[in-house]
Amino acid sequence: MKARVLVTLKPGVLDPQGKAIHHALEGLGFGGVNDVRAGKLIELDLDEGTDDAAIEDMCRNLLANTVIENFRIERLG
């Protein structure tokens, strides 16, 4: 079974990586980009018996810093 974890910064948390991407896009001539927020996509290959609670524990304990980040889990089958 595969799962994806999308980790994003919480609203209001400064995103220097997003700012750098935004600045680079402007420097390359791409207009119309108002803001950029960068995050992480983590793909997990799990045993079939792995339940949602175990994946959430992985996120809370290692994959996301829940003080400044949100996470969303997508099961892929």
All heavy atoms as TSV, in Angstrom:
chain	resi	resn	atom	element	x	y	z
A	1	MET	N	N	0.848	-1.170	0.000
A	1	MET	CA	C	0.000	0.000	0.000
A	1	MET	C	C	0.892	1.231	0.000
A	1	MET	O	O	1.905	1.278	0.676
A	1	MET	CB	C	-0.892	-0.001	1.235
A	1	MET	CG	C	-1.714	1.238	1.348
A	1	MET	SD	S	-2.503	1.439	2.938
A	1	MET	CE	C	-1.110	1.858	3.926
A	2	LYS	N	N	0.491	2.223	-0.750
A	2	LYS	CA	C	1.247	3.467	-0.808
A	2	LYS	C	C	0.403	4.599	-0.228
A	2	LYS	O	O	-0.824	4.572	-0.294
A	2	LYS	CB	C	1.646	3.790	-2.244
A	2	LYS	CG	C	2.633	2.777	-2.802
A	2	LYS	CD	C	3.189	3.250	-4.120
A	2	LYS	CE	C	4.082	2.200	-4.718
A	2	LYS	NZ	N	5.447	2.306	-4.322
A	3	ALA	N	N	1.113	5.562	0.344
A	3	ALA	CA	C	0.457	6.755	0.865
A	3	ALA	C	C	1.351	7.950	0.574
A	3	ALA	O	O	2.568	7.821	0.484
A	3	ALA	CB	C	0.208	6.637	2.362
A	4	ARG	N	N	0.718	9.086	0.409
A	4	ARG	CA	C	1.436	10.339	0.240
A	4	ARG	C	C	1.111	11.233	1.419
A	4	ARG	O	O	-0.037	11.305	1.863
A	4	ARG	CB	C	1.006	11.060	-1.039
A	4	ARG	CG	C	1.557	10.458	-2.272
A	4	ARG	CD	C	1.260	11.357	-3.461
A	4	ARG	NE	N	1.690	10.671	-4.675
A	4	ARG	CZ	C	1.058	10.724	-5.818
A	4	ARG	NH1	N	-0.045	11.424	-5.937
A	4	ARG	NH2	N	1.520	10.077	-6.861
A	5	VAL	N	N	2.126	11.929	1.901
A	5	VAL	CA	C	1.941	12.912	2.952
A	5	VAL	C	C	2.365	14.258	2.383
A	5	VAL	O	O	3.501	14.408	1.924
A	5	VAL	CB	C	2.773	12.566	4.204
A	5	VAL	CG1	C	2.603	13.635	5.266
A	5	VAL	CG2	C	2.395	11.186	4.747
A	6	LEU	N	N	1.455	15.210	2.374
A	6	LEU	CA	C	1.743	16.560	1.918
A	6	LEU	C	C	1.898	17.429	3.155
A	6	LEU	O	O	0.974	17.546	3.966
A	6	LEU	CB	C	0.608	17.080	1.039
A	6	LEU	CG	C	0.766	18.490	0.508
A	6	LEU	CD1	C	2.008	18.598	-0.382
A	6	LEU	CD2	C	-0.468	18.918	-0.244
A	7	VAL	N	N	3.081	18.031	3.305
A	7	VAL	CA	C	3.391	18.865	4.458
A	7	VAL	C	C	3.511	20.308	3.979
A	7	VAL	O	O	4.273	20.596	3.048
A	7	VAL	CB	C	4.712	18.417	5.127
A	7	VAL	CG1	C	5.016	19.277	6.345
A	7	VAL	CG2	C	4.654	16.942	5.518
A	8	THR	N	N	2.743	21.209	4.595
A	8	THR	CA	C	2.770	22.620	4.225
A	8	THR	C	C	2.891	23.473	5.485
A	8	THR	O	O	2.477	23.053	6.573
A	8	THR	CB	C	1.495	23.030	3.475
A	8	THR	OG1	O	0.355	22.722	4.287
A	8	THR	CG2	C	1.372	22.309	2.147
A	9	LEU	N	N	3.459	24.657	5.307
A	9	LEU	CA	C	3.548	25.584	6.429
A	9	LEU	C	C	2.165	26.111	6.781
A	9	LEU	O	O	1.314	26.325	5.909
A	9	LEU	CB	C	4.462	26.761	6.071
A	9	LEU	CG	C	5.941	26.438	5.969
A	9	LEU	CD1	C	6.707	27.624	5.388
A	9	LEU	CD2	C	6.513	26.056	7.323
A	10	LYS	N	N	1.939	26.325	8.076
A	10	LYS	CA	C	0.674	26.890	8.509
A	10	LYS	C	C	0.575	28.338	8.036
A	10	LYS	O	O	1.591	29.010	7.855
A	10	LYS	CB	C	0.575	26.833	10.037
A	10	LYS	CG	C	0.408	25.427	10.568
A	10	LYS	CD	C	0.253	25.418	12.070
A	10	LYS	CE	C	0.008	23.988	12.552
A	10	LYS	NZ	N	-0.183	23.923	14.008
A	11	PRO	N	N	-0.648	28.819	7.833
A	11	PRO	CA	C	-0.815	30.226	7.453
A	11	PRO	C	C	-0.163	31.131	8.499
A	11	PRO	O	O	-0.226	30.869	9.693
A	11	PRO	CB	C	-2.336	30.420	7.441
A	11	PRO	CG	C	-2.893	29.039	7.267
A	11	PRO	CD	C	-1.923	28.112	7.941
A	12	GLY	N	N	0.493	32.182	8.031
A	12	GLY	CA	C	1.133	33.118	8.943
A	12	GLY	C	C	2.585	32.807	9.251
A	12	GLY	O	O	3.302	33.647	9.778
A	13	VAL	N	N	3.038	31.590	8.921
A	13	VAL	CA	C	4.436	31.225	9.130
A	13	VAL	C	C	5.234	31.707	7.922
A	13	VAL	O	O	4.857	31.450	6.775
A	13	VAL	CB	C	4.606	29.693	9.308
A	13	VAL	CG1	C	6.075	29.318	9.403
A	13	VAL	CG2	C	3.850	29.217	10.542
A	14	LEU	N	N	6.320	32.434	8.175
A	14	LEU	CA	C	7.151	32.929	7.085
A	14	LEU	C	C	7.731	31.776	6.292
A	14	LEU	O	O	8.101	30.741	6.847
A	14	LEU	CB	C	8.274	33.802	7.633
A	14	LEU	CG	C	7.840	35.102	8.306
A	14	LEU	CD1	C	9.058	35.843	8.854
A	14	LEU	CD2	C	7.078	35.990	7.339
A	15	ASP	N	N	7.829	31.964	4.975
A	15	ASP	CA	C	8.310	30.915	4.076
A	15	ASP	C	C	9.455	31.471	3.219
A	15	ASP	O	O	9.245	31.917	2.093
A	15	ASP	CB	C	7.154	30.435	3.191
A	15	ASP	CG	C	7.530	29.271	2.296
A	15	ASP	OD1	O	8.695	28.848	2.320
A	15	ASP	OD2	O	6.643	28.807	1.563
A	16	PRO	N	N	10.694	31.444	3.744
A	16	PRO	CA	C	11.813	31.992	2.975
A	16	PRO	C	C	12.075	31.238	1.672
A	16	PRO	O	O	12.480	31.842	0.671
A	16	PRO	CB	C	13.004	31.894	3.926
A	16	PRO	CG	C	12.591	31.005	5.032
A	16	PRO	CD	C	11.096	30.990	5.063
A	17	GLN	N	N	11.845	29.937	1.655
A	17	GLN	CA	C	12.026	29.175	0.415
A	17	GLN	C	C	11.003	29.615	-0.630
A	17	GLN	O	O	11.325	29.791	-1.806
A	17	GLN	CB	C	11.906	27.676	0.686
A	17	GLN	CG	C	12.224	26.826	-0.530
A	17	GLN	CD	C	12.155	25.329	-0.228
A	17	GLN	OE1	O	11.625	24.901	0.784
A	17	GLN	NE2	N	12.700	24.539	-1.122
A	18	GLY	N	N	9.774	29.807	-0.209
A	18	GLY	CA	C	8.743	30.295	-1.119
A	18	GLY	C	C	9.070	31.676	-1.653
A	18	GLY	O	O	8.870	31.969	-2.832
A	19	LYS	N	N	9.594	32.551	-0.785
A	19	LYS	CA	C	9.992	33.893	-1.220
A	19	LYS	C	C	11.115	33.824	-2.254
A	19	LYS	O	O	11.118	34.557	-3.241
A	19	LYS	CB	C	10.449	34.731	-0.026
A	19	LYS	CG	C	9.346	35.102	0.921
A	19	LYS	CD	C	8.502	36.202	0.348
A	19	LYS	CE	C	7.482	36.648	1.390
A	19	LYS	NZ	N	6.307	37.208	0.798
A	20	ALA	N	N	12.092	32.931	-2.032
A	20	ALA	CA	C	13.206	32.779	-2.979
A	20	ALA	C	C	12.709	32.280	-4.331
A	20	ALA	O	O	13.148	32.754	-5.384
A	20	ALA	CB	C	14.253	31.825	-2.412
A	21	ILE	N	N	11.776	31.329	-4.319
A	21	ILE	CA	C	11.195	30.821	-5.568
A	21	ILE	C	C	10.454	31.948	-6.289
A	21	ILE	O	O	10.595	32.133	-7.498
A	21	ILE	CB	C	10.270	29.622	-5.294
A	21	ILE	CG1	C	11.078	28.427	-4.771
A	21	ILE	CG2	C	9.482	29.245	-6.546
A	21	ILE	CD1	C	10.229	27.320	-4.184
A	22	HIS	N	N	9.669	32.709	-5.531
A	22	HIS	CA	C	8.919	33.822	-6.108
A	22	HIS	C	C	9.864	34.840	-6.755
A	22	HIS	O	O	9.641	35.276	-7.893
A	22	HIS	CB	C	8.065	34.486	-5.027
A	22	HIS	CG	C	7.199	35.578	-5.539
A	22	HIS	ND1	N	7.504	36.908	-5.364
A	22	HIS	CD2	C	6.031	35.534	-6.230
A	22	HIS	CE1	C	6.563	37.642	-5.924
A	22	HIS	NE2	N	5.657	36.828	-6.450
A	23	HIS	N	N	10.923	35.173	-6.046
A	23	HIS	CA	C	11.907	36.127	-6.571
A	23	HIS	C	C	12.559	35.587	-7.850
A	23	HIS	O	O	12.745	36.319	-8.829
A	23	HIS	CB	C	12.963	36.427	-5.508
A	23	HIS	CG	C	13.989	37.413	-5.930
A	23	HIS	ND1	N	13.710	38.752	-6.088
A	23	HIS	CD2	C	15.294	37.260	-6.242
A	23	HIS	CE1	C	14.798	39.376	-6.486
A	23	HIS	NE2	N	15.777	38.491	-6.585
A	24	ALA	N	N	12.911	34.305	-7.863
A	24	ALA	CA	C	13.525	33.686	-9.036
A	24	ALA	C	C	12.569	33.676	-10.222
A	24	ALA	O	O	12.975	33.929	-11.367
A	24	ALA	CB	C	13.994	32.269	-8.706
A	25	LEU	N	N	11.303	33.387	-9.974
A	25	LEU	CA	C	10.314	33.395	-11.057
A	25	LEU	C	C	10.195	34.782	-11.680
A	25	LEU	O	O	10.156	34.924	-12.904
A	25	LEU	CB	C	8.949	32.922	-10.551
A	25	LEU	CG	C	8.830	31.428	-10.237
A	25	LEU	CD1	C	7.523	31.148	-9.512
A	25	LEU	CD2	C	8.944	30.598	-11.501
A	26	GLU	N	N	10.155	35.806	-10.816
A	26	GLU	CA	C	10.103	37.174	-11.326
A	26	GLU	C	C	11.356	37.500	-12.135
A	26	GLU	O	O	11.275	38.129	-13.189
A	26	GLU	CB	C	9.954	38.167	-10.173
A	26	GLU	CG	C	8.569	38.196	-9.577
A	26	GLU	CD	C	8.449	39.198	-8.442
A	26	GLU	OE1	O	9.466	39.550	-7.805
A	26	GLU	OE2	O	7.311	39.639	-8.193
A	27	GLY	N	N	12.524	37.058	-11.637
A	27	GLY	CA	C	13.782	37.303	-12.335
A	27	GLY	C	C	13.847	36.640	-13.700
A	27	GLY	O	O	14.522	37.118	-14.613
A	28	LEU	N	N	13.139	35.534	-13.846
A	28	LEU	CA	C	13.095	34.826	-15.122
A	28	LEU	C	C	12.005	35.369	-16.051
A	28	LEU	O	O	11.809	34.855	-17.150
A	28	LEU	CB	C	12.873	33.325	-14.889
A	28	LEU	CG	C	14.055	32.592	-14.239
A	28	LEU	CD1	C	13.635	31.178	-13.832
A	28	LEU	CD2	C	15.235	32.549	-15.198
A	29	GLY	N	N	11.302	36.383	-15.583
A	29	GLY	CA	C	10.302	37.023	-16.428
A	29	GLY	C	C	8.900	36.464	-16.316
A	29	GLY	O	O	8.034	36.809	-17.115
A	30	PHE	N	N	8.657	35.592	-15.345
A	30	PHE	CA	C	7.304	35.053	-15.166
A	30	PHE	C	C	6.496	36.033	-14.334
A	30	PHE	O	O	6.786	36.274	-13.170
A	30	PHE	CB	C	7.342	33.682	-14.485
A	30	PHE	CG	C	7.967	32.610	-15.331
A	30	PHE	CD1	C	9.270	32.200	-15.103
A	30	PHE	CD2	C	7.257	32.019	-16.359
A	30	PHE	CE1	C	9.855	31.215	-15.883
A	30	PHE	CE2	C	7.831	31.040	-17.145
A	30	PHE	CZ	C	9.126	30.635	-16.910
A	31	GLY	N	N	5.487	36.602	-14.942
A	31	GLY	CA	C	4.627	37.547	-14.251
A	31	GLY	C	C	3.358	36.877	-13.770
A	31	GLY	O	O	3.061	35.729	-14.103
A	32	GLY	N	N	2.613	37.600	-12.973
A	32	GLY	CA	C	1.314	37.113	-12.527
A	32	GLY	C	C	1.366	36.168	-11.340
A	32	GLY	O	O	0.337	35.640	-10.931
A	33	VAL	N	N	2.539	35.949	-10.770
A	33	VAL	CA	C	2.646	35.090	-9.586
A	33	VAL	C	C	2.610	36.001	-8.364
A	33	VAL	O	O	3.521	36.793	-8.137
A	33	VAL	CB	C	3.948	34.250	-9.594
A	33	VAL	CG1	C	4.026	33.397	-8.347
A	33	VAL	CG2	C	4.017	33.392	-10.845
A	34	ASN	N	N	1.557	35.913	-7.578
A	34	ASN	CA	C	1.388	36.791	-6.422
A	34	ASN	C	C	2.126	36.297	-5.185
A	34	ASN	O	O	2.621	37.103	-4.400
A	34	ASN	CB	C	-0.091	36.961	-6.092
A	34	ASN	CG	C	-0.832	37.657	-7.218
A	34	ASN	OD1	O	-0.303	38.569	-7.840
A	34	ASN	ND2	N	-2.039	37.202	-7.497
A	35	ASP	N	N	2.193	34.997	-4.987
A	35	ASP	CA	C	2.839	34.442	-3.802
A	35	ASP	C	C	3.210	32.993	-4.076
A	35	ASP	O	O	2.589	32.339	-4.917
A	35	ASP	CB	C	1.900	34.517	-2.591
A	35	ASP	CG	C	2.600	34.257	-1.269
A	35	ASP	OD1	O	3.833	34.466	-1.191
A	35	ASP	OD2	O	1.923	33.849	-0.304
A	36	VAL	N	N	4.215	32.497	-3.370
A	36	VAL	CA	C	4.630	31.099	-3.479
A	36	VAL	C	C	4.799	30.551	-2.067
A	36	VAL	O	O	5.406	31.192	-1.215
A	36	VAL	CB	C	5.969	30.953	-4.249
A	36	VAL	CG1	C	6.419	29.503	-4.273
A	36	VAL	CG2	C	5.850	31.505	-5.659
A	37	ARG	N	N	4.240	29.387	-1.821
A	37	ARG	CA	C	4.429	28.673	-0.555
A	37	ARG	C	C	5.013	27.315	-0.913
A	37	ARG	O	O	4.444	26.572	-1.704
A	37	ARG	CB	C	3.101	28.484	0.182
A	37	ARG	CG	C	2.354	29.759	0.509
A	37	ARG	CD	C	2.935	30.521	1.642
A	37	ARG	NE	N	2.642	29.855	2.908
A	37	ARG	CZ	C	3.121	30.267	4.068
A	37	ARG	NH1	N	3.913	31.319	4.134
A	37	ARG	NH2	N	2.828	29.632	5.175
A	38	ALA	N	N	6.150	26.972	-0.327
A	38	ALA	CA	C	6.807	25.697	-0.607
A	38	ALA	C	C	6.457	24.689	0.485
A	38	ALA	O	O	6.250	25.057	1.641
A	38	ALA	CB	C	8.322	25.891	-0.685
A	39	GLY	N	N	6.404	23.429	0.103
A	39	GLY	CA	C	6.107	22.363	1.054
A	39	GLY	C	C	6.889	21.113	0.703
A	39	GLY	O	O	7.837	21.155	-0.091
A	40	LYS	N	N	6.482	19.990	1.301
A	40	LYS	CA	C	7.143	18.706	1.061
A	40	LYS	C	C	6.102	17.666	0.683
A	40	LYS	O	O	5.009	17.648	1.240
A	40	LYS	CB	C	7.850	18.209	2.326
A	40	LYS	CG	C	8.949	19.089	2.845
A	40	LYS	CD	C	9.568	18.513	4.104
A	40	LYS	CE	C	8.695	18.798	5.303
A	40	LYS	NZ	N	9.341	18.546	6.593
A	41	LEU	N	N	6.480	16.795	-0.228
A	41	LEU	CA	C	5.664	15.644	-0.583
A	41	LEU	C	C	6.473	14.406	-0.228
A	41	LEU	O	O	7.592	14.223	-0.718
A	41	LEU	CB	C	5.326	15.639	-2.072
A	41	LEU	CG	C	4.602	14.390	-2.578
A	41	LEU	CD1	C	3.217	14.298	-1.950
A	41	LEU	CD2	C	4.505	14.401	-4.075
A	42	ILE	N	N	5.932	13.577	0.650
A	42	ILE	CA	C	6.611	12.365	1.098
A	42	ILE	C	C	5.768	11.168	0.672
A	42	ILE	O	O	4.578	11.101	0.989
A	42	ILE	CB	C	6.787	12.371	2.628
A	42	ILE	CG1	C	7.590	13.607	3.052
A	42	ILE	CG2	C	7.452	11.084	3.106
A	42	ILE	CD1	C	7.520	13.921	4.522
A	43	GLU	N	N	6.380	10.240	-0.067
A	43	GLU	CA	C	5.676	9.027	-0.483
A	43	GLU	C	C	6.144	7.864	0.370
A	43	GLU	O	O	7.351	7.654	0.533
A	43	GLU	CB	C	5.932	8.750	-1.962
A	43	GLU	CG	C	5.310	9.793	-2.864
A	43	GLU	CD	C	5.412	9.449	-4.340
A	43	GLU	OE1	O	6.097	8.469	-4.697
A	43	GLU	OE2	O	4.806	10.180	-5.134
A	44	LEU	N	N	5.191	7.126	0.905
A	44	LEU	CA	C	5.473	5.991	1.767
A	44	LEU	C	C	4.987	4.706	1.113
A	44	LEU	O	O	3.879	4.666	0.568
A	44	LEU	CB	C	4.759	6.151	3.118
A	44	LEU	CG	C	5.078	7.417	3.922
A	44	LEU	CD1	C	4.117	7.538	5.092
A	44	LEU	CD2	C	6.515	7.392	4.391
A	45	ASP	N	N	5.799	3.665	1.165
A	45	ASP	CA	C	5.398	2.329	0.735
A	45	ASP	C	C	5.235	1.517	2.017
A	45	ASP	O	O	6.214	1.229	2.694
A	45	ASP	CB	C	6.460	1.719	-0.181
A	45	ASP	CG	C	6.016	0.412	-0.809
A	45	ASP	OD1	O	4.901	-0.052	-0.501
A	45	ASP	OD2	O	6.787	-0.142	-1.604
A	46	LEU	N	N	3.990	1.174	2.351
A	46	LEU	CA	C	3.651	0.612	3.659
A	46	LEU	C	C	3.134	-0.818	3.542
A	46	LEU	O	O	2.612	-1.220	2.501
A	46	LEU	CB	C	2.579	1.481	4.328
A	46	LEU	CG	C	2.930	2.965	4.488
A	46	LEU	CD1	C	1.670	3.761	4.778
A	46	LEU	CD2	C	3.956	3.143	5.582
A	47	ASP	N	N	3.232	-1.553	4.631
A	47	ASP	CA	C	2.595	-2.866	4.715
A	47	ASP	C	C	1.085	-2.691	4.604
A	47	ASP	O	O	0.527	-1.672	5.032
A	47	ASP	CB	C	2.919	-3.547	6.051
A	47	ASP	CG	C	4.367	-3.979	6.151
A	47	ASP	OD1	O	5.016	-4.147	5.096
A	47	ASP	OD2	O	4.853	-4.154	7.284
A	48	GLU	N	N	0.410	-3.683	4.066
A	48	GLU	CA	C	-1.039	-3.610	3.859
A	48	GLU	C	C	-1.812	-3.360	5.151
A	48	GLU	O	O	-2.855	-2.739	5.140
A	48	GLU	CB	C	-1.554	-4.887	3.193
A	48	GLU	CG	C	-1.187	-5.002	1.729
A	48	GLU	CD	C	-1.723	-3.856	0.880
A	48	GLU	OE1	O	-2.857	-3.386	1.108
A	48	GLU	OE2	O	-0.988	-3.431	-0.028
A	49	GLY	N	N	-1.325	-3.834	6.281
A	49	GLY	CA	C	-2.050	-3.685	7.540
A	49	GLY	C	C	-1.857	-2.354	8.237
A	49	GLY	O	O	-2.396	-2.140	9.321
A	50	THR	N	N	-1.123	-1.429	7.636
A	50	THR	CA	C	-0.849	-0.145	8.287
A	50	THR	C	C	-2.118	0.702	8.308
A	50	THR	O	O	-2.715	0.969	7.273
A	50	THR	CB	C	0.270	0.617	7.544
A	50	THR	OG1	O	1.410	-0.225	7.428
A	50	THR	CG2	C	0.647	1.878	8.293
A	51	ASP	N	N	-2.540	1.102	9.507
A	51	ASP	CA	C	-3.779	1.870	9.624
A	51	ASP	C	C	-3.494	3.377	9.632
A	51	ASP	O	O	-2.354	3.825	9.734
A	51	ASP	CB	C	-4.584	1.453	10.849
A	51	ASP	CG	C	-3.851	1.675	12.159
A	51	ASP	OD1	O	-2.742	2.244	12.159
A	51	ASP	OD2	O	-4.397	1.273	13.204
A	52	ASP	N	N	-4.558	4.160	9.523
A	52	ASP	CA	C	-4.444	5.616	9.459
A	52	ASP	C	C	-3.782	6.183	10.705
A	52	ASP	O	O	-3.016	7.144	10.617
A	52	ASP	CB	C	-5.816	6.256	9.263
A	52	ASP	CG	C	-6.395	5.998	7.888
A	52	ASP	OD1	O	-5.625	5.633	6.970
A	52	ASP	OD2	O	-7.615	6.171	7.716
A	53	ALA	N	N	-4.078	5.608	11.858
A	53	ALA	CA	C	-3.503	6.115	13.103
A	53	ALA	C	C	-1.986	5.996	13.100
A	53	ALA	O	O	-1.282	6.892	13.579
A	53	ALA	CB	C	-4.101	5.372	14.297
A	54	ALA	N	N	-1.459	4.914	12.550
A	54	ALA	CA	C	-0.009	4.726	12.488
A	54	ALA	C	C	0.637	5.772	11.566
A	54	ALA	O	O	1.694	6.324	11.885
A	54	ALA	CB	C	0.326	3.320	12.005
A	55	ILE	N	N	-0.018	6.059	10.449
A	55	ILE	CA	C	0.513	7.065	9.526
A	55	ILE	C	C	0.476	8.443	10.186
A	55	ILE	O	O	1.430	9.223	10.080
A	55	ILE	CB	C	-0.260	7.066	8.194
A	55	ILE	CG1	C	-0.189	5.689	7.533
A	55	ILE	CG2	C	0.277	8.134	7.261
A	55	ILE	CD1	C	-1.115	5.511	6.351
A	56	GLU	N	N	-0.608	8.746	10.883
A	56	GLU	CA	C	-0.693	10.028	11.589
A	56	GLU	C	C	0.395	10.138	12.647
A	56	GLU	O	O	0.987	11.210	12.823
A	56	GLU	CB	C	-2.077	10.216	12.206
A	56	GLU	CG	C	-3.120	10.557	11.177
A	56	GLU	CD	C	-4.413	11.069	11.781
A	56	GLU	OE1	O	-4.379	11.657	12.895
A	56	GLU	OE2	O	-5.448	10.893	11.130
A	57	ASP	N	N	0.682	9.043	13.358
A	57	ASP	CA	C	1.766	9.055	14.348
A	57	ASP	C	C	3.106	9.344	13.683
A	57	ASP	O	O	3.925	10.092	14.223
A	57	ASP	CB	C	1.836	7.725	15.099
A	57	ASP	CG	C	0.744	7.569	16.140
A	57	ASP	OD1	O	0.110	8.584	16.500
A	57	ASP	OD2	O	0.528	6.427	16.588
A	58	MET	N	N	3.350	8.755	12.504
A	58	MET	CA	C	4.587	9.030	11.770
A	58	MET	C	C	4.702	10.516	11.460
A	58	MET	O	O	5.774	11.115	11.606
A	58	MET	CB	C	4.610	8.240	10.450
A	58	MET	CG	C	4.717	6.765	10.594
A	58	MET	SD	S	4.620	5.998	8.955
A	58	MET	CE	C	4.081	4.355	9.398
A	59	CYS	N	N	3.596	11.096	11.035
A	59	CYS	CA	C	3.592	12.516	10.681
A	59	CYS	C	C	3.848	13.390	11.905
A	59	CYS	O	O	4.680	14.298	11.868
A	59	CYS	CB	C	2.261	12.898	10.048
A	59	CYS	SG	S	1.992	12.129	8.437
A	60	ARG	N	N	3.138	13.117	12.977
A	60	ARG	CA	C	3.263	13.946	14.182
A	60	ARG	C	C	4.630	13.804	14.846
A	60	ARG	O	O	5.135	14.758	15.432
A	60	ARG	CB	C	2.171	13.591	15.180
A	60	ARG	CG	C	0.791	13.975	14.724
A	60	ARG	CD	C	-0.268	13.722	15.789
A	60	ARG	NE	N	-1.597	13.693	15.225
A	60	ARG	CZ	C	-2.251	14.763	14.786
A	60	ARG	NH1	N	-1.687	15.939	14.828
A	60	ARG	NH2	N	-3.470	14.658	14.294
A	61	ASN	N	N	5.239	12.628	14.752
A	61	ASN	CA	C	6.508	12.381	15.443
A	61	ASN	C	C	7.751	12.666	14.608
A	61	ASN	O	O	8.822	12.895	15.170
A	61	ASN	CB	C	6.564	10.938	15.944
A	61	ASN	CG	C	5.614	10.700	17.085
A	61	ASN	OD1	O	5.604	11.441	18.050
A	61	ASN	ND2	N	4.788	9.675	16.957
A	62	LEU	N	N	7.637	12.657	13.270
A	62	LEU	CA	C	8.838	12.817	12.459
A	62	LEU	C	C	8.623	13.637	11.192
A	62	LEU	O	O	9.393	14.542	10.911
A	62	LEU	CB	C	9.398	11.440	12.066
A	62	LEU	CG	C	10.625	11.472	11.168
A	62	LEU	CD1	C	11.824	12.056	11.905
A	62	LEU	CD2	C	10.936	10.102	10.626
A	63	LEU	N	N	7.606	13.327	10.430
A	63	LEU	CA	C	7.495	13.873	9.079
A	63	LEU	C	C	7.090	15.345	9.035
A	63	LEU	O	O	7.424	16.042	8.086
A	63	LEU	CB	C	6.518	13.030	8.256
A	63	LEU	CG	C	6.874	11.549	8.138
A	63	LEU	CD1	C	5.807	10.813	7.343
A	63	LEU	CD2	C	8.244	11.366	7.524
A	64	ALA	N	N	6.386	15.820	10.046
A	64	ALA	CA	C	5.949	17.218	10.083
A	64	ALA	C	C	6.251	17.818	11.449
A	64	ALA	O	O	6.170	17.139	12.470
A	64	ALA	CB	C	4.452	17.313	9.795
A	65	ASN	N	N	6.622	19.079	11.442
A	65	ASN	CA	C	6.767	19.843	12.685
A	65	ASN	C	C	5.413	20.499	12.930
A	65	ASN	O	O	5.101	21.549	12.358
A	65	ASN	CB	C	7.868	20.882	12.537
A	65	ASN	CG	C	8.019	21.753	13.759
A	65	ASN	OD1	O	7.181	21.728	14.655
A	65	ASN	ND2	N	9.079	22.529	13.801
A	66	THR	N	N	4.597	19.888	13.765
A	66	THR	CA	C	3.203	20.318	13.904
A	66	THR	C	C	3.047	21.679	14.571
A	66	THR	O	O	1.943	22.214	14.607
A	66	THR	CB	C	2.379	19.259	14.664
A	66	THR	OG1	O	2.989	19.017	15.937
A	66	THR	CG2	C	2.305	17.967	13.865
A	67	VAL	N	N	4.135	22.258	15.069
A	67	VAL	CA	C	4.070	23.615	15.600
A	67	VAL	C	C	3.899	24.610	14.447
A	67	VAL	O	O	3.136	25.564	14.553
A	67	VAL	CB	C	5.332	23.949	16.424
A	67	VAL	CG1	C	5.345	25.406	16.851
A	67	VAL	CG2	C	5.451	23.026	17.627
A	68	ILE	N	N	4.587	24.357	13.330
A	68	ILE	CA	C	4.557	25.311	12.219
A	68	ILE	C	C	4.033	24.713	10.914
A	68	ILE	O	O	3.885	25.431	9.930
A	68	ILE	CB	C	5.955	25.919	11.972
A	68	ILE	CG1	C	6.965	24.837	11.589
A	68	ILE	CG2	C	6.411	26.735	13.163
A	68	ILE	CD1	C	8.295	25.381	11.080
A	69	GLU	N	N	3.759	23.401	10.892
A	69	GLU	CA	C	3.340	22.752	9.645
A	69	GLU	C	C	2.038	21.984	9.812
A	69	GLU	O	O	1.759	21.436	10.881
A	69	GLU	CB	C	4.417	21.771	9.166
A	69	GLU	CG	C	5.714	22.431	8.755
A	69	GLU	CD	C	6.808	21.442	8.413
A	69	GLU	OE1	O	6.933	20.410	9.100
A	69	GLU	OE2	O	7.544	21.713	7.449
A	70	ASN	N	N	1.269	21.938	8.743
A	70	ASN	CA	C	0.100	21.065	8.617
A	70	ASN	C	C	0.469	19.896	7.739
A	70	ASN	O	O	1.406	19.993	6.941
A	70	ASN	CB	C	-1.075	21.809	7.967
A	70	ASN	CG	C	-1.621	22.911	8.845
A	70	ASN	OD1	O	-1.750	22.755	10.042
A	70	ASN	ND2	N	-1.950	24.037	8.227
A	71	PHE	N	N	-0.257	18.796	7.850
A	71	PHE	CA	C	-0.028	17.675	6.952
A	71	PHE	C	C	-1.355	17.086	6.514
A	71	PHE	O	O	-2.364	17.204	7.205
A	71	PHE	CB	C	0.858	16.593	7.593
A	71	PHE	CG	C	0.261	15.930	8.808
A	71	PHE	CD1	C	-0.550	14.812	8.680
A	71	PHE	CD2	C	0.529	16.410	10.076
A	71	PHE	CE1	C	-1.097	14.191	9.792
A	71	PHE	CE2	C	0.001	15.805	11.201
A	71	PHE	CZ	C	-0.810	14.681	11.053
A	72	ARG	N	N	-1.335	16.491	5.318
A	72	ARG	CA	C	-2.508	15.798	4.771
A	72	ARG	C	C	-2.045	14.458	4.247
A	72	ARG	O	O	-1.026	14.364	3.549
A	72	ARG	CB	C	-3.134	16.636	3.659
A	72	ARG	CG	C	-4.431	16.025	3.142
A	72	ARG	CD	C	-5.091	16.870	2.075
A	72	ARG	NE	N	-4.345	16.744	0.834
A	72	ARG	CZ	C	-4.003	17.762	0.059
A	72	ARG	NH1	N	-4.289	18.994	0.405
A	72	ARG	NH2	N	-3.353	17.545	-1.068
A	73	ILE	N	N	-2.771	13.422	4.556
A	73	ILE	CA	C	-2.437	12.051	4.139
A	73	ILE	C	C	-3.381	11.641	3.020
A	73	ILE	O	O	-4.596	11.820	3.108
A	73	ILE	CB	C	-2.580	11.073	5.326
A	73	ILE	CG1	C	-1.626	11.470	6.455
A	73	ILE	CG2	C	-2.325	9.640	4.869
A	73	ILE	CD1	C	-1.906	10.787	7.763
A	74	GLU	N	N	-2.798	11.087	1.950
A	74	GLU	CA	C	-3.566	10.532	0.840
A	74	GLU	C	C	-3.193	9.074	0.685
A	74	GLU	O	O	-2.028	8.767	0.438
A	74	GLU	CB	C	-3.258	11.270	-0.470
A	74	GLU	CG	C	-3.586	12.731	-0.470
A	74	GLU	CD	C	-3.136	13.423	-1.745
A	74	GLU	OE1	O	-2.524	12.764	-2.624
A	74	GLU	OE2	O	-3.367	14.627	-1.852
A	75	ARG	N	N	-4.160	8.179	0.824
A	75	ARG	CA	C	-3.903	6.753	0.561
A	75	ARG	C	C	-4.043	6.512	-0.933
A	75	ARG	O	O	-4.978	6.972	-1.565
A	75	ARG	CB	C	-4.911	5.888	1.315
A	75	ARG	CG	C	-4.606	5.792	2.790
A	75	ARG	CD	C	-5.584	4.802	3.425
A	75	ARG	NE	N	-5.167	4.471	4.762
A	75	ARG	CZ	C	-4.377	3.439	5.062
A	75	ARG	NH1	N	-3.936	2.659	4.123
A	75	ARG	NH2	N	-4.039	3.203	6.317
A	76	LEU	N	N	-3.085	5.772	-1.478
A	76	LEU	CA	C	-3.081	5.522	-2.922
A	76	LEU	C	C	-3.541	4.113	-3.281
A	76	LEU	O	O	-3.551	3.745	-4.436
A	76	LEU	CB	C	-1.694	5.790	-3.495
A	76	LEU	CG	C	-1.152	7.187	-3.240
A	76	LEU	CD1	C	0.263	7.319	-3.774
A	76	LEU	CD2	C	-2.055	8.235	-3.846
A	77	GLY	N	N	-3.883	3.336	-2.297
A	77	GLY	CA	C	-4.392	2.003	-2.590
A	77	GLY	C	C	-3.687	0.905	-1.891
A	77	GLY	O	O	-2.865	1.007	-1.065
